[in-house]
């Protein structure tokens, strides 16, 4: 029950932020999850992975899409691993890509990604 409340709050916060993708949550000491609209994942990856590879090369962070196995959800997670400054640079690059377009807010079933 507490987990559901936390997830609902997370999804609500994602829907409310001015720049979609601006919310990150820690996974462990060197990894964080950036929540983005699923529709933005293709832009983050880029043609043949060029964009995500460029983000990794420029930031030094390792970046992976984590859909939690549920491709029907409106949101996806992007795992970013590395030193704090590397992660910050990758988050900034991804947030910039995502914020260029407006995406619809996530549905309530997006909580399943939490």
C-alpha positions as CSV (number, residue, x, y, z in Angstrom):
1,X,0.0,0.0,0.0
2,X,2.8,2.5,0.9
3,X,4.6,1.5,-2.3
4,X,1.4,2.2,-4.3
5,X,1.2,5.7,-2.7
6,X,4.8,6.4,-3.5
7,X,4.4,5.2,-7.1
8,X,1.3,7.3,-7.6
9,X,3.1,10.3,-6.2
10,X,6.0,9.7,-8.5
11,X,3.7,9.4,-11.6
12,X,1.9,12.5,-10.6
13,X,5.1,14.4,-10.2
14,X,6.3,13.2,-13.6
15,X,3.0,14.4,-15.2
16,X,3.4,17.8,-13.5
17,X,6.9,18.7,-14.3
18,X,7.5,21.4,-16.9
19,X,10.3,19.5,-18.6
20,X,9.2,15.8,-19.0
21,X,12.0,13.6,-17.8
22,X,13.2,15.9,-15.1
23,X,12.6,13.4,-12.3
24,X,15.3,11.0,-11.3
25,X,15.4,8.4,-8.5
26,X,18.4,6.6,-7.1
27,X,18.8,2.9,-7.9
28,X,22.1,2.4,-6.0
29,X,25.3,4.4,-5.3
30,X,26.3,4.9,-8.9
31,X,23.0,4.5,-10.8
32,X,19.8,6.5,-11.1
33,X,16.6,6.1,-13.1
34,X,15.2,8.9,-15.2
35,X,11.5,8.6,-15.9
36,X,10.5,9.7,-19.4
37,X,7.4,9.4,-21.6
38,X,7.7,6.1,-23.5
39,X,7.1,8.1,-26.8
40,X,10.4,9.9,-26.1
41,X,12.5,6.7,-25.9
42,X,13.1,6.6,-29.7
43,X,14.5,10.1,-29.7
44,X,16.8,9.3,-26.8
45,X,18.1,6.2,-28.6
46,X,18.3,7.9,-32.0
47,X,18.9,6.4,-35.4
48,X,20.8,3.1,-35.0
49,X,21.6,4.2,-31.4
50,X,23.6,7.2,-32.4
51,X,22.0,9.6,-29.9
52,X,22.4,7.4,-26.9
53,X,25.9,6.5,-27.9
54,X,26.7,10.2,-28.2
55,X,25.3,10.8,-24.7
56,X,27.5,8.0,-23.3
57,X,30.6,9.2,-25.1
58,X,30.1,12.9,-24.1
59,X,29.1,12.2,-20.5
60,X,31.1,9.1,-19.7
61,X,28.0,7.6,-18.2
62,X,26.4,4.3,-19.2
63,X,22.8,4.8,-20.4
64,X,20.3,2.0,-20.8
65,X,16.5,2.0,-21.4
66,X,14.6,0.1,-18.7
67,X,11.0,-0.5,-19.6
68,X,10.5,-2.9,-16.7
69,X,9.3,-5.5,-19.2
70,X,6.1,-3.6,-19.8
71,X,6.0,-1.9,-23.2
72,X,2.3,-1.0,-22.8
73,X,3.0,1.6,-20.1
74,X,3.1,5.3,-21.0
75,X,6.4,5.8,-19.2
76,X,9.8,4.2,-19.4
77,X,12.9,4.4,-17.2
78,X,16.3,5.2,-18.4
79,X,19.1,3.9,-16.2
80,X,22.1,6.1,-16.0
81,X,25.3,4.7,-14.3
82,X,28.6,6.5,-13.6
83,X,30.1,9.1,-11.4
84,X,27.8,11.9,-10.1
85,X,29.1,14.4,-12.6
86,X,28.8,11.9,-15.5
87,X,25.2,11.1,-14.5
88,X,24.3,14.8,-14.2
89,X,25.6,15.5,-17.7
90,X,23.7,12.5,-19.2
91,X,20.5,13.5,-17.4
92,X,20.8,17.0,-18.8
93,X,21.3,15.7,-22.3
94,X,18.3,13.4,-22.1
95,X,16.1,16.0,-20.5
96,X,17.0,18.4,-23.3
97,X,16.0,15.8,-25.9
98,X,12.7,15.0,-24.1
99,X,11.7,18.6,-23.4
100,X,11.8,19.5,-27.1
101,X,8.4,17.9,-27.5
102,X,5.3,17.7,-25.4
103,X,4.0,14.3,-24.5
104,X,0.7,13.3,-22.9
105,X,0.8,12.7,-19.1
106,X,1.2,9.0,-18.1
107,X,-1.9,6.9,-17.3
108,X,-2.4,5.5,-13.8
109,X,-1.1,2.0,-14.9
110,X,2.3,3.7,-15.3
111,X,2.7,2.9,-11.6
112,X,3.7,-0.6,-12.6
113,X,7.1,0.7,-13.6
114,X,7.9,1.7,-10.0
